[in-house]
Amino acid sequence: MADTSGPDSLPAPVFGPDSEEMLRCTRCELRYVPSKSTSSLRLTYCSFLCELGDLGFSIAGLEHMEPQPKAIEPPAVELEPQPTEPATVD
């Protein structure tokens, strides 16, 4: 039988209570079971909060986002300079 405990061998995978392999969250580095993740990206983040914190938005929020119409700004009207009275020195 071959010895698999050498320095070149891969570590044994960690399994959760349902015999499902546990992954490591990209943001917080904690181990989690993908089927229990609340994130839309279950194979990357352990929870919705890690997804939101790492990306700045959630995939579910991005799917429901509606584009906002741009407000049309009227062109700026330039006023003619008002003639100023010369300063008088008393």
Residue frames as a rotation matrix with the C-alpha (Angstrom) as fourth column:
MET 1
0.580 0.815 0.000 0.00
0.815 -0.580 0.000 0.00
0.000 0.000 -1.000 0.00
ALA 2
-0.150 -0.652 0.743 1.32
0.606 -0.654 -0.452 3.48
0.781 0.383 0.493 -0.87
ASP 3
-0.296 -0.034 -0.955 2.09
0.886 -0.383 -0.261 5.99
-0.356 -0.923 0.143 1.87
THR 4
0.106 0.437 0.893 -0.03
0.740 -0.635 0.222 9.14
0.664 0.638 -0.390 1.29
SER 5
0.833 0.215 -0.509 1.14
0.535 -0.550 0.642 11.12
-0.142 -0.807 -0.573 4.31
GLY 6
-0.185 -0.974 0.133 4.22
0.972 -0.161 0.173 12.61
-0.147 0.161 0.976 2.61
PRO 7
-0.413 -0.046 -0.910 4.82
0.242 -0.968 -0.061 16.33
-0.878 -0.245 0.411 2.07
ASP 8
-0.957 0.008 -0.291 3.70
-0.275 -0.352 0.895 16.13
-0.095 0.936 0.339 -1.58
SER 9
-0.636 0.771 -0.010 0.32
0.740 0.614 0.273 14.57
0.217 0.166 -0.962 -0.86
LEU 10
-0.458 0.590 0.665 -2.87
-0.207 -0.798 0.566 16.65
0.864 0.121 0.488 -0.88
PRO 11
-0.887 0.196 0.419 -4.73
-0.419 0.041 -0.907 17.10
-0.195 -0.980 0.046 2.40
ALA 12
-0.721 0.690 0.071 -7.83
0.693 0.712 0.117 15.01
0.030 0.133 -0.991 2.85
PRO 13
-0.525 0.581 0.622 -11.01
-0.047 -0.749 0.661 16.96
0.850 0.318 0.421 2.04
VAL 14
-0.959 0.276 0.065 -13.10
-0.094 -0.090 -0.992 18.12
-0.268 -0.957 0.112 4.97
PHE 15
-0.585 0.810 -0.041 -16.67
0.335 0.287 0.897 16.91
0.738 0.511 -0.439 4.93
GLY 16
-0.572 0.496 0.653 -19.70
-0.739 -0.657 -0.149 18.44
0.355 -0.568 0.742 6.61
PRO 17
-0.512 0.413 0.753 -22.45
-0.551 0.514 -0.657 16.66
-0.659 -0.752 -0.036 8.54
ASP 18
0.609 0.793 0.014 -24.20
-0.458 0.366 -0.810 15.60
-0.647 0.487 0.586 5.33
SER 19
0.135 -0.701 0.700 -21.00
0.522 0.651 0.551 14.10
-0.842 0.291 0.454 3.88
GLU 20
0.866 0.110 0.488 -20.77
0.473 -0.497 -0.727 17.10
0.162 0.860 -0.483 1.57
GLU 21
-0.113 -0.994 -0.003 -17.34
0.959 -0.108 -0.262 18.58
0.260 -0.032 0.965 0.96
MET 22
0.652 0.266 -0.710 -16.79
0.547 -0.814 0.197 21.86
-0.526 -0.517 -0.676 2.80
LEU 23
0.304 -0.506 0.807 -15.40
0.733 -0.417 -0.538 24.79
0.609 0.755 0.244 0.87
ARG 24
-0.318 -0.460 -0.829 -13.49
0.841 -0.540 -0.024 27.82
-0.437 -0.705 0.559 2.12
CYS 25
0.746 0.659 -0.092 -15.15
0.576 -0.709 -0.406 31.26
-0.333 0.250 -0.909 1.73
THR 26
0.171 -0.679 0.714 -13.21
0.811 -0.314 -0.493 33.62
0.559 0.664 0.497 -0.52
ARG 27
0.317 0.018 0.948 -13.82
-0.152 -0.986 0.069 36.61
0.936 -0.166 -0.309 1.75
CYS 28
0.557 0.007 0.831 -13.72
-0.805 -0.244 0.541 35.37
0.207 -0.970 -0.130 5.35
GLU 29
-0.373 -0.813 -0.447 -11.73
-0.706 0.562 -0.432 32.13
0.602 0.154 -0.783 4.83
LEU 30
-0.311 0.330 0.891 -14.18
-0.756 0.483 -0.442 30.10
-0.577 -0.811 0.099 6.95
ARG 31
-0.998 0.025 -0.061 -15.20
-0.014 0.832 0.555 26.60
0.065 0.554 -0.830 5.91
TYR 32
-0.304 0.953 0.011 -18.83
-0.717 -0.221 -0.661 26.14
-0.627 -0.208 0.750 4.88
VAL 33
-0.508 0.293 0.810 -21.16
0.509 0.861 0.008 23.65
-0.695 0.416 -0.587 3.24
PRO 34
-0.999 0.024 -0.027 -22.29
-0.036 -0.615 0.788 25.04
0.002 0.788 0.615 -0.15
SER 35
-0.422 0.906 -0.045 -25.86
0.560 0.299 0.773 23.76
0.714 0.300 -0.633 0.20
LYS 36
0.184 0.465 -0.866 -26.28
0.974 -0.208 0.095 25.83
-0.136 -0.861 -0.490 3.39
SER 37
-0.797 -0.575 -0.185 -24.91
0.536 -0.814 0.222 29.06
-0.278 0.078 0.957 1.88
THR 38
0.264 0.902 -0.343 -27.30
0.572 -0.433 -0.697 32.01
-0.777 -0.012 -0.629 1.53
SER 39
-0.333 -0.497 -0.801 -25.20
-0.368 -0.714 0.596 33.50
-0.868 0.493 0.055 -1.27
SER 40
0.783 0.527 -0.330 -26.16
-0.475 0.164 -0.865 33.35
-0.402 0.834 0.378 -4.94
LEU 41
0.300 -0.786 -0.540 -22.55
-0.652 0.245 -0.718 32.36
0.696 0.567 -0.439 -5.62
ARG 42
0.909 0.254 0.330 -22.62
-0.417 0.533 0.736 29.31
0.011 -0.807 0.590 -3.32
LEU 43
0.742 -0.667 -0.071 -19.29
0.643 0.738 -0.205 27.91
0.189 0.106 0.976 -4.48
THR 44
-0.085 -0.788 0.610 -17.48
0.398 -0.588 -0.704 31.17
0.913 0.183 0.364 -3.65
TYR 45
-0.568 -0.055 0.821 -19.08
-0.546 -0.722 -0.425 32.76
0.616 -0.690 0.380 -0.56
CYS 46
-0.896 0.185 -0.404 -20.44
0.401 0.727 -0.556 31.31
0.191 -0.661 -0.726 2.68
SER 47
-0.150 0.872 -0.466 -23.23
0.782 -0.183 -0.595 33.87
-0.605 -0.453 -0.655 3.03
PHE 48
0.561 0.503 0.658 -25.08
0.785 -0.574 -0.231 36.73
0.262 0.646 -0.717 1.43
LEU 49
0.938 -0.184 -0.294 -23.14
0.003 -0.844 0.536 39.18
-0.347 -0.504 -0.791 3.61
CYS 50
-0.019 -0.990 0.143 -19.73
0.243 0.134 0.961 37.95
-0.970 0.052 0.238 2.39
GLU 51
-0.113 0.065 0.992 -20.93
0.989 0.106 0.106 38.22
-0.099 0.992 -0.076 -1.21
LEU 52
0.811 0.505 0.295 -22.23
0.524 -0.851 0.015 41.74
0.259 0.142 -0.955 -0.62
GLY 53
0.762 -0.560 -0.324 -19.11
-0.048 -0.548 0.835 42.80
-0.646 -0.621 -0.444 1.28
ASP 54
-0.172 -0.894 0.414 -16.68
0.447 0.304 0.841 41.44
-0.878 0.330 0.347 -1.32
LEU 55
-0.343 0.090 0.935 -18.46
0.938 -0.014 0.345 42.52
0.044 0.996 -0.079 -4.51
GLY 56
-0.959 0.086 -0.270 -20.24
-0.030 -0.978 -0.205 45.61
-0.282 -0.189 0.941 -3.22
PHE 57
-0.163 0.946 -0.280 -23.53
-0.986 -0.150 0.067 44.24
0.022 0.287 0.958 -4.57
SER 58
-0.319 0.118 0.940 -25.36
-0.240 0.950 -0.200 40.94
-0.917 -0.289 -0.275 -4.61
ILE 59
-0.998 -0.040 0.056 -26.08
0.039 0.345 0.938 38.90
-0.057 0.938 -0.343 -7.71
ALA 60
-0.309 0.951 -0.004 -29.76
0.944 0.306 -0.125 38.65
-0.118 -0.042 -0.992 -6.71
GLY 61
0.184 0.327 -0.927 -29.92
0.322 -0.911 -0.258 42.45
-0.929 -0.251 -0.273 -6.40
LEU 62
-0.683 -0.520 -0.513 -28.23
-0.333 -0.403 0.852 42.83
-0.650 0.753 0.102 -9.77
GLU 63
-0.848 0.404 0.342 -30.83
0.529 0.628 0.571 40.57
0.016 0.665 -0.747 -11.40
HIS 64
0.114 0.978 -0.175 -33.70
0.984 -0.135 -0.118 42.72
-0.139 -0.159 -0.977 -10.10
MET 65
-0.432 -0.354 -0.830 -32.06
0.335 -0.917 0.217 46.06
-0.838 -0.184 0.514 -10.79
GLU 66
0.521 0.611 0.595 -33.93
0.825 -0.183 -0.535 48.38
-0.218 0.770 -0.600 -13.15
PRO 67
-0.545 -0.751 0.373 -32.12
0.820 -0.570 0.051 51.07
0.175 0.334 0.926 -15.14
GLN 68
0.121 0.519 -0.846 -32.97
0.593 -0.721 -0.358 54.60
-0.796 -0.458 -0.395 -14.10
PRO 69
0.536 0.080 0.841 -33.71
0.799 -0.371 -0.473 57.03
0.274 0.925 -0.263 -16.93
LYS 70
-0.564 -0.793 -0.230 -31.23
0.823 -0.562 -0.081 59.87
-0.065 -0.235 0.970 -17.12
ALA 71
0.399 0.659 -0.638 -32.62
0.581 -0.720 -0.380 63.30
-0.709 -0.219 -0.670 -16.33
ILE 72
0.103 -0.308 0.946 -32.39
0.910 -0.355 -0.215 65.68
0.402 0.883 0.243 -19.26
GLU 73
-0.091 -0.238 -0.967 -30.75
0.696 -0.709 0.109 68.88
-0.712 -0.664 0.230 -18.13
PRO 74
0.905 0.382 0.189 -31.65
0.405 -0.633 -0.659 72.12
-0.133 0.673 -0.728 -19.89
PRO 75
0.125 -0.914 0.387 -28.71
0.807 -0.134 -0.576 73.83
0.578 0.384 0.720 -21.53
ALA 76
-0.062 -0.245 -0.968 -26.99
0.846 -0.528 0.079 76.40
-0.530 -0.813 0.240 -19.36
VAL 77
0.685 0.332 0.649 -27.94
0.623 -0.729 -0.284 79.95
0.378 0.599 -0.706 -20.30
GLU 78
-0.384 -0.868 -0.315 -25.08
0.923 -0.367 -0.114 82.39
-0.017 -0.334 0.942 -20.18
LEU 79
0.719 0.601 -0.348 -26.02
0.622 -0.780 -0.061 85.85
-0.309 -0.173 -0.935 -19.02
GLU 80
0.375 -0.580 0.723 -24.41
0.457 -0.563 -0.689 88.88
0.807 0.588 0.054 -20.56
PRO 81
-0.404 -0.577 -0.709 -21.98
0.907 -0.151 -0.394 90.54
0.120 -0.802 0.585 -18.19
GLN 82
0.739 0.662 -0.127 -23.50
0.673 -0.715 0.188 93.56
0.034 -0.225 -0.974 -16.45
PRO 83
0.099 -0.712 0.695 -21.59
0.297 -0.646 -0.703 96.78
0.950 0.276 0.148 -16.95
THR 84
0.327 -0.059 -0.943 -20.00
0.945 0.021 0.327 97.76
0.001 -0.998 0.063 -13.69
GLU 85
0.948 -0.015 0.318 -19.37
-0.006 -1.000 -0.031 101.29
0.318 0.027 -0.948 -12.54
PRO 86
0.028 -0.998 -0.055 -15.76
0.283 0.061 -0.957 102.22
0.959 0.011 0.284 -12.13
ALA 87
0.323 0.009 -0.946 -14.64
0.942 0.098 0.322 102.41
0.096 -0.995 0.024 -8.56
THR 88
0.495 -0.135 0.858 -14.32
0.037 -0.984 -0.176 105.95
0.868 0.119 -0.482 -7.27
VAL 89
-0.175 -0.633 -0.754 -11.72
0.913 0.182 -0.365 106.91
0.368 -0.752 0.546 -4.78
ASP 90
0.808 0.502 0.310 -12.62
0.336 -0.823 0.458 109.69
0.485 -0.266 -0.833 -2.36
